[in-house]
Amino acid sequence: MRVINLLPKNKQKELRYEAMFHSLLSFFTLSLLSFALVFAVQLGAKFILKAEAESYKAQIAELQGQVNKKENAETKSKIKQINDTVSDFKTLALSSPKYSQVLKAFAKLPPPGVSIDSVSIDFNKKSMMVTGQGETREAIIQMYNNIKADGANFYNVDYPLENVVLPSKQSFHYTFYIRDSLLK
């Protein structure tokens, strides 16, 4: 079937414009409605996310409150006490003199035939007193010479004459000073 439009050309043109206007009006109305719908969804999502963020902040604050409770305070105090004890031990270890360095340097000095009975170290005076027994007078003299020869570690050796009175089986004692480099 064929439709014949008998309206004048002006009216036909006017009807076409009117149809185009209604199509454009429908398009803009739908666009505006969809824009409003998207805007409403975004605004709702913003409020929902803001409410969730507030909820998370409240949960974080609650967890931080639990962390600061008495049980955790006791644990923190125990840890602090242990750390203080370890710190005290470290300080004590650093401040105490190093006996091993002095004894290691002295252990090389006694010659054969000499036995050491006691070693006394005074770190305040930086002095050392050694007593012992010597099988011969020469061994006791050699002990003195060895101490005196180790000038890098010891100095100012006291040489009492009573150390060499007897020719054999003689007790001796020497007092001498320790260099600062050995005490570090």
C-alpha positions in Angstrom: 0.0 0.0 0.0 1.2 3.4 -0.9 0.5 6.5 1.2 -0.1 9.7 -0.7 0.2 12.9 1.1 -2.0 15.6 -0.3 -1.1 18.3 2.1 0.6 21.4 0.8 4.4 21.4 0.9 4.5 23.9 3.8 2.3 21.7 5.9 4.4 18.6 5.0 7.6 20.4 6.0 6.0 21.6 9.2 4.9 18.0 10.1 8.5 16.7 9.4 9.9 19.4 11.7 7.4 18.6 14.3 8.3 14.9 14.2 12.0 15.8 14.4 11.3 18.1 17.3 9.4 15.3 19.2 12.3 12.9 18.5 14.9 15.4 19.8 12.7 16.2 22.8 12.5 12.5 23.6 16.2 12.1 23.2 17.0 15.0 25.5 14.4 13.8 28.0 16.0 10.3 28.1 19.5 11.7 28.3 18.5 14.0 31.2 16.8 11.1 33.0 19.8 8.8 32.5 22.2 11.6 33.7 20.0 12.1 36.8 20.0 8.3 37.4 23.8 8.0 37.1 24.2 11.1 39.4 21.9 9.6 42.0 23.7 6.3 41.9 27.1 8.0 42.3 25.7 10.1 45.2 24.4 7.0 46.9 27.7 5.2 46.5 29.5 8.2 48.0 27.3 8.1 51.1 27.6 4.3 51.4 31.4 4.5 51.1 31.6 7.3 53.6 29.5 5.3 56.1 31.8 2.3 55.6 34.9 4.5 56.1 33.4 5.8 59.4 32.7 2.2 60.4 36.3 1.2 59.6 37.6 4.2 61.6 35.5 3.1 64.5 36.8 -0.5 64.3 40.5 0.8 64.1 39.9 3.0 67.1 38.5 0.0 69.0 41.5 -2.2 68.1 43.9 0.5 69.2 42.1 0.7 72.5 42.5 -3.0 72.9 46.2 -2.8 72.1 46.6 -0.2 74.9 44.9 -2.4 77.5 46.5 -3.5 80.7 47.7 -6.9 79.3 49.7 -5.1 76.6 51.0 -2.6 79.1 52.4 -5.5 81.2 54.0 -7.0 78.2 55.5 -3.7 77.2 56.9 -3.2 80.8 58.4 -6.7 80.7 60.1 -6.1 77.4 61.4 -2.7 78.7 62.8 -4.4 81.8 64.5 -7.1 79.7 65.9 -4.5 77.3 67.2 -2.5 80.3 68.9 -5.6 81.8 70.6 -6.3 78.4 71.7 -2.7 78.2 73.1 -2.9 81.7 75.1 -6.0 80.8 76.4 -4.4 77.7 77.5 -1.3 79.7 79.1 -3.5 82.3 80.9 -5.5 79.7 82.3 -2.4 78.0 83.3 -0.8 81.2 85.1 -3.8 82.7 88.8 -4.2 82.0 90.0 -6.8 79.6 91.9 -9.3 81.8 92.3 -11.8 78.9 94.6 -9.4 76.9 96.9 -8.8 79.9 97.0 -12.5 80.8 97.6 -13.5 77.2 100.6 -11.1 76.9 102.0 -12.3 80.3 101.6 -16.0 79.6 104.4 -15.9 77.1 106.9 -14.6 79.5 107.6 -17.3 82.2 110.7 -19.4 81.2 111.0 -23.1 81.8 111.7 -23.8 85.5 109.4 -21.1 86.7 105.9 -21.7 88.1 103.5 -18.8 88.8 101.5 -19.0 92.1 99.4 -15.9 91.8 98.8 -12.9 89.5 97.2 -9.8 90.9 96.1 -7.0 88.6 95.1 -3.5 89.8 93.5 -1.8 86.9 93.2 1.5 88.8 96.9 1.7 89.2 97.5 -0.2 86.0 99.9 -2.5 87.8 100.4 -6.2 88.0 102.0 -8.3 90.8 103.3 -11.8 90.1 104.4 -14.3 92.7 105.8 -17.8 92.1 108.6 -20.3 92.5 111.8 -20.7 90.4 113.9 -23.9 90.2 117.1 -21.9 89.8 118.3 -18.3 90.3 118.9 -18.1 86.5 115.3 -18.9 85.8 114.1 -16.1 88.1 116.5 -13.7 86.5 115.3 -14.8 83.0 111.7 -14.1 84.2 112.7 -10.6 85.1 114.5 -10.1 81.7 111.5 -11.4 79.8 109.2 -9.0 81.5 111.6 -6.1 81.0 112.1 -7.1 77.3 108.3 -6.9 76.7 108.3 -3.1 76.8 105.4 -2.9 74.4 103.1 -4.3 77.1 104.8 -3.9 80.5 107.2 -1.3 82.0 108.9 -0.2 85.2 109.6 -3.7 86.6 110.4 -3.8 90.3 113.5 -6.1 90.9 113.7 -7.0 94.6 117.1 -8.6 95.5 115.5 -11.1 97.8 114.3 -12.9 94.6 117.8 -14.1 93.9 119.2 -14.8 97.4 119.1 -18.6 97.1 120.7 -20.5 94.2 117.7 -22.9 93.8 114.1 -23.4 94.8 113.5 -19.7 95.4 110.2 -17.8 95.8 109.9 -14.6 93.8 107.6 -11.6 93.3 107.7 -8.9 90.7 105.6 -5.8 90.5 105.4 -3.9 87.2 103.0 -1.6 85.2 100.7 -2.4 82.3 100.7 -0.2 79.1 97.3 1.5 78.3 97.2 -0.2 74.9 96.9 -3.6 76.6 94.0 -2.5 78.7 91.7 -1.6 75.8 
